[in-house]
């Protein structure tokens, strides 16, 4: 049997932090004279009661984590935060049902950005900042998990980053120190982005909220029209840069701050990410302009912004890209799967896995041409261990199988083909908007039946935690070991 005490102890700490975070929207609502501040205060009280109770009842009698406890803790942390994070949404004057509230909170904490809410232009300020806060917390949380937990669990080839996260940086050898350094970078980038938005005309409230969801590549906005609310080109370009900033490995930011100023420029994963992103944006801009959808300056601005948003899994929209023709729709679906860099706030398959598959394919071609030759695949100028290559291949297979199964289940629930396929893709890749008239950039997920929303919640959790972290819990041997 698994000793649940260390798992519940950590969950208790996280719920206590979440309760403290609820005081921020409570203060915002109180300042704006909105009565929902009482809802946030009551939700914080319930959450901190449960959190402290778990801490007090499980704080002794255990020494550390084993692998199975780490898997369970990682998955349960996101589930617990989503459920308790939904409390203010249920009891606020918005009156969301339980399913819709959990969907909104799960989408927030997994930085997916899919929403069931409409009328955001008139939503209470506390709710808006709470949605942004959930994404902000989820963003920094997944960075720490990706650097401190997933490499140890050897999930989907993430063990490649164990040395980079700890051994290569002797100044920050421990997870707590690493987390503190990452948090400092994260807060600093959030403030810079907020200043950038404010400089081009956003209000202070909007600038802070959108800075939080931009660096988290989450995509929640304060308006139904997302970034279409603003026509100033500067806001869209700042948004694109902010989403790119959230998509780069934060451990490289840390190295740059500590004196290795070329750390970001040398990283092959970053080079690939930017190369693919710029190529996709150039093709999209040309297609938009050539088909007469927008004049050239606007084609560049909206094409770049929406390509960055889709590939990074942020989910903002500056325009209805679904109206730009079938090519843009197909490109959008492909970009949803790619994602950003490992150790960033993005999700998707991630660039390093494409690099590893490409390196392995190159070696296979060379071996076919020179059967007696010895060829070794490399990633970032280091040999790729066989176990890593196998883990990445397994991840690709499970990723596509999970997408296919999720799409088929959504189809069984009566969703049309476009909605089912793009809904599965946007959930498992944590992108946000789907394609088509229902869940496209001009729609939301509210019309979907409740079973579909629960399926999508599971898909969001699955994609955010790199598949195996969740799926391993369904193996009978996991509980028997």
N, C-alpha and C positions, 0 to 999 in steps of 0.2 A: 504493500500500500504506500501511496505517496503521502509524505508528511506535509500537510497543507499549512502549517503554522508560518513558515517563512513567506509563503505565497500571500497569505492573508495579511501578514504584517506589512508587506510592501503595498498591497492594495489599500490598506488603511492609511498609509502615508499619502498615497496619491489622492485618495478621496479627501483627506484633510487639506491638501494643496488646492484641490478643486473647489472646496468650500470657501477657502480664502479668496480664490479667484472670483467667486460669485459676488463678493462684496464690491467689486469694481462696477458691474452693471447696476447694482443696487444704489451705489453712490451717484451714478450717471442719471438714473431715473429720478432719484431724489432731487438732484440739481435741476432737472427739467420739470419737476412737479408732476411726474407720472406716478400713479399709485402702485405700479408694478414693483416698486422698490421693496414692498412688503413681501412679494412673492419670492424675490431673490433672497431676501433675508431668511424667510422660512425654509427655502430650499437649502440654503447654506447651513442652517441649523440641523436639518435632517441629515445632510451629507456629513457634516463634521461629527455628529453623534455616532453614525455608523462607522466612520473612519477611525475615530478615537477608540471606540469599543473594540474594533478589530486589533488596533495597536496594543491595547492594554491586555487583551485576552491571549495574544499570541507572541508577546515580546520575549518570552523566555523559553528555554527547553530545546533550542536548536542552535546550530553553529554556523551554517552556511547553506548555499544552494547546490543542488546537483543538477544535471542536465534536464531531467524530466520536470523538476520544479521550475527551472528557468523557462522552459517551453510553456508551461501552464500559466506562470506569472505574466508572461508577455501577452498572451491571448486574453486572459481575464482582465488585465489592466485596461485594455481598450474597450472591452465590453462594459466593465463597471463604470468607466468614465462616461461612456455613451449613455447608459441608463440613468445615472444620476445627473448628467448634464442635460437630460431631457426634462427634468422636473420643472425648471422655470418655464419651459415652452408649453408644458401641459397646463399649468395653473395661471399663466399670464392671461391678459384680456384677449389674446389672440385665440385662445380656446382650441389649440390643436389637439386632436385625438392622440391617444397613447402611441399608436403605430406611427403616425406622422411625426410626433415629437422625437421618438427614438430614431426614425429615419433621418431627421434633420440633424440630430446630435451626432449620430454615427457618421453621417456625411461630413460633419464639421471636424470631429476629432481625427478622422482618417484623411483629412484635407482633400476630400473628394469634390465638394462644391455642388453636388446635386441638391436641389431644394424642392420642397412641396409648398413653399410659401409664395404668395402673391401679395400685391399691395404693399411691397417693401417701402415705397416712397412715403407711406403714412405709418409705418411700423414704429412701435415705441423705441426710443433710443437705447434703452437698456438691452432689449432683445437684439438689436443690431450689433451692439458692441459685444454681447455675449456670443453671438454666432462667430464674430471675428476672433474673439478670445479663444473659443474652442479650437479653431483652426490654428491659431498661433501656438497654443500649447501642444496640439498634435504635431505641428511641424518640428518644434524643438525636441519633442519626445521621440519622434522617429529617427532624428539624427543621432541621438544618444544611443537608442536601441541598435541602430544600424552599425555603429562603431564599437559599442561595448558588449552587445549581447549576440547579435546574429553571427559575427565572425566566430565566436566561441561555439555556437550551435551548429556551425558549418552549413548554413542554410543557403542553398542555391549558388554556391561558389563564393559566398561572402567571406570565407576564410582567407581569401586573397588579401583582405584589408585588415587582418588581425595585426600583422607586423607594422603596417602603415599607421594604424591607430595608436599603437602602444610602443613597440620596440623602437621605431624609427624616430620617435620624439621623446628623448630621454628626459626632457623637462617636465613632461606630463605623462608619467608612466601608469597612472591609475585611472580607473573609470570616473571616480568622483572629480578628480582634477581635470580630466578631459571634458566632462560635462560642464564644469564651471567655465572653462575656456570657451567652449562652444556657445554657451549661453551668453557670454559677454559679446562675442562676435554677432550673434543673432540679434541681441538687443540693439547693438550699434547700427547694424544694417537696417533694422526696422525704423530707427530714428532718422537715418539718412533718407530712406525712401519717403517717410512722412514729410520731411522738409522739401523733398523734390516735388511731391504732389502739391504741397501748399504753395510752392513757388509758381506753379502754373495755374493756380486758380481754385483748387479744391478748398473747401472749408476745413477748419481744424479738425472737426469731428470726422468728416469723411476721409481726410488725409491719414489720420491715425488708424481708423478701421481698415482702410484699404491697404495701408502699409503692412498691417498685421497679416492680412490674407494674401498679400503679394509675396512676401518673403517665405510664407508657408506654402506657396503655390497651391492655395486652397480654393480661391475663386468666389467666396461669398462676397456679395456687394450690398450696398445700401439702397439700390434702386432696381426695379424690375428690368430696366434696359441695360443693366450692368454698366460697362464702360461706354455704352452708347449715350449715356447721360451727359457726357462731355464731348464737346467738339474741338477743344484745344488740342492741337497735335502734340504739344509738349507733354500733356498728361498721358497720352497713349505711348509715347516713346519712353517716358519714365517707367510706365507700367511694364513695358517689354523688358527693359533693363533690370527691373526689380525681379521679375519672374526668372530671368536668366541667372541673376545672383543667387536666388534660392535653389537653383538646379545644379550648382557647382559643389564639389566636395568641401564640406566645412573644415575638415582637417587640414586642407591646403590653405584655407584662409588663416587658420591658426599658425601654420608654418610661416606664411607671409608676414603676419603681424609680429612674429618672433624673430624676424630678420632675414628669412629666406624669401626675398621679394620675388624671385622668379619661380616659386613653387607652382603657382597657378599656370604659368606659361609652359612649364615643362611637362605637365601632366598630360599623357596621351589620351586619357579619357575625356578631358576637357577639350582637347583639340578635335577629337572625333565629334563630340557633342556640338560644338560650335560649327564645324564643317557641315554636318547633316542639317542643322537648324538653318544656316544661311542658305544652303542649296534649296531646301524645301520652301523657304520664304521667297527666294528669287523666282522659283517656278510658279508659286501661288500668285505673286504680284503680277507676273507677266500674263498669267491666265485671266486674272481679274480685269486687267487693263485691255488685253487683246479682245476679250469678249464684250467690251463696252459697258461693264458693270459700274466702273468708277474711273474718273480721270487719273492720270499717272501719279500725281502727288498723293491722292487719297488711296490709290491702289497700293502704293508702297507702305503707307502708314497702316491701313487696315489689314493688308496681307501679312505684314510682319507681325503685327500685334496678335492676330488670331492664330497664326502658325506657332508663335512662341507659346501662346496660351494652351493650345492643344497638345503640343509635344511635351511641354513641361507638366501637363496634367493639371493646370490651374483652373481652366474652365471659364475665365472671363470671356466676354464677347463685346467687341466694339461695333459690330454690325451683324446682321443675320447672314452668316456665311453659308447657310443652307440654300440661299437664293442665288449663289454664284455659280451654279452649274454642277453637273455630275462629277467632273474631274475634281473639284474642290471637296466634294462630299467623300469621294474615294480617298483622296489624300488625307482628309481629316480622320477617317477611320483608321488608316495606317499609322498616322502620327500618334493616335491615342495609345498604341501599344509600345511605342519606343521609350518614352520617358527620358529622364535626365541622368545624372551621375550617381553612383553609389555614395552614400554618406551625405546626401542632400535631402531636401524636403520632398523631392518628386517621387513618383511611383513608376508604374509601367515595368517593362522588362529590364530596362536600364542599359546604358551604353556599354558598360564593361562586358556584359554578356555577349553582345554582338561582336565586340572585339575578340573575345575568346573563341567564339564560333568561327569567326573569319580566320583567325590564326590557325585553328585546327584544320579548317578547309584548305588553307594554303599548304600546310604540311602534307595533307592527304594527296593533293595534286602533285607535289614534288616527289612523294614516294611512288606514285604511279609512274612518273617519268624516269625515276632513278631508284629502282627496287632495292638496290644494295646501299643506298645512301642513308645517312643518319641525320634526321631533321628534327629540331626541337621547336615547338611553338612558344612564343614569347608574349608577355603582356607587360607593358610599361618597362621594357628592357629586362624583364626577369622571366625565367622559364616558368611555364604553366604546369603545375603538378597534375598528374593523371586524375587524382581525386577531384580536383577543381573542375577539370574539363568534364568529367562524368557528372558532377553536381549541376553544372550549367546546362548540359544536354538534358538532364532529368527535369530541370526547372522549365526549359522551353516546352517539353512534352506536357508536363502537368499544367503549365500555364494555358496552353492552347486547349487541352482537354477540359479544364475548368471553365474556360470561356465558352466552349461548345456546349457543355452540359447546362451551364447557366442560361445560355440563349435558348436552348431547346425547352427548358423548364418554363421560361417566360413565354415561349410560344404556346406551350400547353395551357397556360393560364389565359389565353385568348389575345395576347398582344400581337400586333401585326409584325411582319418580318423586319422592317426597318427599326421599329421600336425595340423588338426583342434583341436583335443583333447589336445595335448601338447601345442599348441599355446594359447588356452584358459587358460590352467593351468598356463603357464609361465607368461601370462599377468596379470591375476587376483591375482596371488601369487607374482608378481614382482620378478621373478627368473632370467630371461635372456634367455638362450638358451632353445630350446624345444628339441624334440626327432625326429629322422628320418633324412633322407639325406638332406632335404631342410633347416630346422631351427635348426638342431642338433648342437652339439658343433663344428663341422667342417663347418657349413653353416651359413647363416644369413637370415634376413627377406626381403632382397631386391627383391627376385623373386615374393613375394606375390602381389596380385592386390591392388590398392590403397584403395578400400573400406574395404578390410581386414585390412589394416594398420590403418585406422581410427577406425575400431571396436576395434582393439588391443590397440590403444591409450586410448579409453574409458575404456577398461578393466583394463589398468594400473592405470588410475586415480581412478577407482572404488576400486581396491584392495588397493592402497596406502592410501586412505582416509577412510578405514574401511566401505565401501559399503554404509551405511545409510547416511553418510554425503553428498553423491552425490545423492542417490536415492530419498531422501526427497525433493529435488528440483523439481522432476517431479510430485509431488503430488499437484493437484489444490488447496487443502486446505492450502498449505504452502503459496501461494501467496494471498489468500483471507483473511487469519487471521489478 
